[in-house]
Amino acid sequence: MSFAFAVIHAVDDVARAAAFFRDVLDFQEHSQGRDWAQVENGALTIRLVAADRFARAPSDLELDLATPDVAAASAALLEREGLEPLMAATWVSAERMEARLRAPHRVVLTLSRVFDEDARGILPELPTSLVWAEDAAMSIKRLLRFVPVSFREQARKRVTERAETLAITAGDVTVDQDIALRALIMTTPAFQHEGLRAALRDEGIDPRPLFAELAEP
């Protein structure tokens, strides 16, 4: 069983509201009737209906628009007729910036950008349990930047667990750089080895002896 969902939004003038969504927000008008219109943008479908069809008072439609430049997108939209600022571009958390606009037809737009660790220029700490040598921890944190950011937290967990297991097996209580690098190679899928080799070279580390050591029977 499958369903097609649409957000229902009551407006005073269906034709003008459909034109706003089409001309300002880049929606496509999919279909229309006497007192309704359906617009969509590939991710969201909105069914605009005449407000007088509802017994209760119409409410605002809140839309969140992801954008790489919140301030610029906000400024561009405010040049359009009928849009007014509610909140200038503001950091609402350490990772998220937002601006809010009041638009015609009971629409409130939140322009947002979530800044990942690369955009913020940070190197998150490793989830360690043992003591790590400072150079070992820093090398792994920098080297893991070759991993796509959406997979990096999982990669940090895998390499840390493997390195600490190797250290304990060897009777050590400290993870040194040699153990850390071996763990990184061991937990990196084969199809990413070329990227890891490049990352190691960028760090001034010759990858050949490391890979050769792990290839030995």
KEFI-440013 format. One record per residue (C-alpha): residue number from 0; x, y, z. Coordinates in steps of 0.25 Angstrom, whole numbers, plus 5000, padded with zeros to 4 digits. Layout:
{NUM, {X, Y, Z}} ...
***
This chain:
{0, {5000, 5000, 5000}} {1, {5005, 5014, 4996}} {2, {5000, 5028, 4999}} {3, {5002, 5042, 4993}} {4, {5003, 5052, 5004}} {5, {5001, 5067, 5002}} {6, {5001, 5079, 5012}} {7, {4988, 5086, 5013}} {8, {4989, 5101, 5014}} {9, {4977, 5111, 5014}} {10, {4979, 5124, 5006}} {11, {4970, 5135, 5003}} {12, {4973, 5136, 4988}} {13, {4977, 5122, 4982}} {14, {4982, 5127, 4969}} {15, {4991, 5138, 4975}} {16, {4996, 5128, 4985}} {17, {4999, 5118, 4974}} {18, {5007, 5129, 4967}} {19, {5015, 5133, 4979}} {20, {5019, 5119, 4981}} {21, {5023, 5117, 4966}} {22, {5030, 5131, 4964}} {23, {5036, 5133, 4978}} {24, {5039, 5119, 4983}} {25, {5041, 5112, 4970}} {26, {5030, 5102, 4972}} {27, {5023, 5096, 4960}} {28, {5008, 5097, 4959}} {29, {5003, 5082, 4957}} {30, {4988, 5083, 4956}} {31, {4977, 5093, 4960}} {32, {4962, 5093, 4961}} {33, {4952, 5104, 4964}} {34, {4956, 5107, 4978}} {35, {4969, 5099, 4980}} {36, {4983, 5098, 4974}} {37, {4994, 5088, 4976}} {38, {5008, 5092, 4976}} {39, {5021, 5084, 4978}} {40, {5036, 5085, 4977}} {41, {5040, 5071, 4976}} {42, {5042, 5069, 4992}} {43, {5029, 5076, 4996}} {44, {5014, 5076, 4991}} {45, {5005, 5087, 4996}} {46, {4990, 5087, 4993}} {47, {4985, 5102, 4994}} {48, {4970, 5103, 4997}} {49, {4961, 5114, 4999}} {50, {4960, 5119, 5013}} {51, {4945, 5120, 5013}} {52, {4944, 5105, 5012}} {53, {4949, 5104, 5026}} {54, {4941, 5106, 5039}} {55, {4953, 5109, 5047}} {56, {4962, 5121, 5045}} {57, {4974, 5118, 5035}} {58, {4988, 5117, 5042}} {59, {5002, 5120, 5037}} {60, {5009, 5110, 5028}} {61, {5024, 5110, 5033}} {62, {5034, 5106, 5023}} {63, {5049, 5103, 5026}} {64, {5058, 5106, 5014}} {65, {5072, 5100, 5014}} {66, {5082, 5110, 5008}} {67, {5097, 5111, 5007}} {68, {5097, 5126, 5010}} {69, {5086, 5130, 5020}} {70, {5088, 5145, 5019}} {71, {5089, 5146, 5004}} {72, {5077, 5137, 5002}} {73, {5069, 5146, 5012}} {74, {5073, 5159, 5005}} {75, {5069, 5153, 4992}} {76, {5055, 5149, 4997}} {77, {5053, 5163, 5004}} {78, {5054, 5169, 4990}} {79, {5041, 5162, 4986}} {80, {5028, 5169, 4989}} {81, {5021, 5166, 5001}} {82, {5032, 5159, 5009}} {83, {5036, 5165, 5022}} {84, {5048, 5162, 5032}} {85, {5044, 5155, 5045}} {86, {5058, 5151, 5049}} {87, {5071, 5155, 5043}} {88, {5082, 5144, 5040}} {89, {5085, 5139, 5054}} {90, {5093, 5127, 5061}} {91, {5082, 5119, 5068}} {92, {5092, 5109, 5072}} {93, {5107, 5106, 5071}} {94, {5103, 5098, 5058}} {95, {5091, 5105, 5052}} {96, {5089, 5119, 5046}} {97, {5074, 5124, 5043}} {98, {5067, 5136, 5037}} {99, {5052, 5137, 5038}} {100, {5043, 5144, 5028}} {101, {5028, 5147, 5028}} {102, {5023, 5144, 5014}} {103, {5009, 5147, 5007}} {104, {4998, 5136, 5008}} {105, {5001, 5133, 5023}} {106, {5014, 5127, 5020}} {107, {5026, 5128, 5029}} {108, {5040, 5125, 5023}} {109, {5051, 5120, 5032}} {110, {5064, 5121, 5024}} {111, {5075, 5111, 5030}} {112, {5088, 5106, 5029}} {113, {5094, 5095, 5038}} {114, {5109, 5096, 5039}} {115, {5117, 5083, 5039}} {116, {5130, 5081, 5046}} {117, {5138, 5084, 5033}} {118, {5130, 5097, 5031}} {119, {5133, 5101, 5046}} {120, {5148, 5097, 5044}} {121, {5148, 5088, 5056}} {122, {5154, 5074, 5059}} {123, {5144, 5067, 5069}} {124, {5151, 5059, 5080}} {125, {5152, 5044, 5079}} {126, {5143, 5035, 5088}} {127, {5155, 5029, 5095}} {128, {5155, 5020, 5108}} {129, {5170, 5018, 5109}} {130, {5181, 5029, 5109}} {131, {5185, 5033, 5095}} {132, {5199, 5040, 5092}} {133, {5196, 5054, 5087}} {134, {5202, 5052, 5073}} {135, {5194, 5039, 5071}} {136, {5181, 5046, 5075}} {137, {5184, 5058, 5066}} {138, {5188, 5050, 5054}} {139, {5175, 5042, 5054}} {140, {5167, 5054, 5056}} {141, {5173, 5061, 5044}} {142, {5174, 5048, 5035}} {143, {5159, 5045, 5037}} {144, {5156, 5058, 5029}} {145, {5157, 5049, 5017}} {146, {5144, 5041, 5021}} {147, {5131, 5048, 5017}} {148, {5126, 5056, 5028}} {149, {5113, 5048, 5029}} {150, {5121, 5036, 5032}} {151, {5132, 5042, 5041}} {152, {5126, 5040, 5055}} {153, {5124, 5025, 5052}} {154, {5139, 5024, 5046}} {155, {5144, 5031, 5059}} {156, {5137, 5021, 5068}} {157, {5142, 5009, 5059}} {158, {5157, 5014, 5059}} {159, {5157, 5017, 5074}} {160, {5151, 5004, 5078}} {161, {5161, 4996, 5069}} {162, {5173, 5004, 5073}} {163, {5170, 5002, 5088}} {164, {5168, 4987, 5086}} {165, {5181, 4986, 5079}} {166, {5188, 4993, 5090}} {167, {5182, 4985, 5101}} {168, {5185, 4972, 5093}} {169, {5200, 4977, 5093}} {170, {5199, 4979, 5108}} {171, {5200, 4994, 5106}} {172, {5191, 5005, 5113}} {173, {5195, 5016, 5104}} {174, {5191, 5017, 5089}} {175, {5203, 5022, 5081}} {176, {5204, 5027, 5067}} {177, {5208, 5013, 5061}} {178, {5196, 5006, 5067}} {179, {5186, 5017, 5063}} {180, {5191, 5017, 5049}} {181, {5190, 5002, 5048}} {182, {5176, 5003, 5054}} {183, {5172, 5014, 5044}} {184, {5176, 5005, 5032}} {185, {5170, 4993, 5038}} {186, {5156, 5000, 5039}} {187, {5157, 5007, 5026}} {188, {5149, 4999, 5015}} {189, {5158, 4995, 5003}} {190, {5151, 5004, 4993}} {191, {5156, 5016, 5002}} {192, {5170, 5012, 5003}} {193, {5175, 5021, 4992}} {194, {5168, 5033, 4999}} {195, {5175, 5029, 5012}} {196, {5188, 5028, 5005}} {197, {5187, 5042, 5000}} {198, {5183, 5047, 5013}} {199, {5195, 5040, 5020}} {200, {5204, 5046, 5010}} {201, {5198, 5060, 5012}} {202, {5201, 5058, 5027}} {203, {5216, 5055, 5023}} {204, {5214, 5040, 5026}} {205, {5219, 5030, 5016}} {206, {5208, 5020, 5015}} {207, {5216, 5009, 5008}} {208, {5222, 5002, 5020}} {209, {5209, 5003, 5028}} {210, {5201, 4996, 5017}} {211, {5212, 4986, 5015}} {212, {5213, 4982, 5029}} {213, {5198, 4979, 5030}} {214, {5199, 4971, 5017}} {215, {5209, 4962, 5023}} {216, {5203, 4948, 5027}} 
***
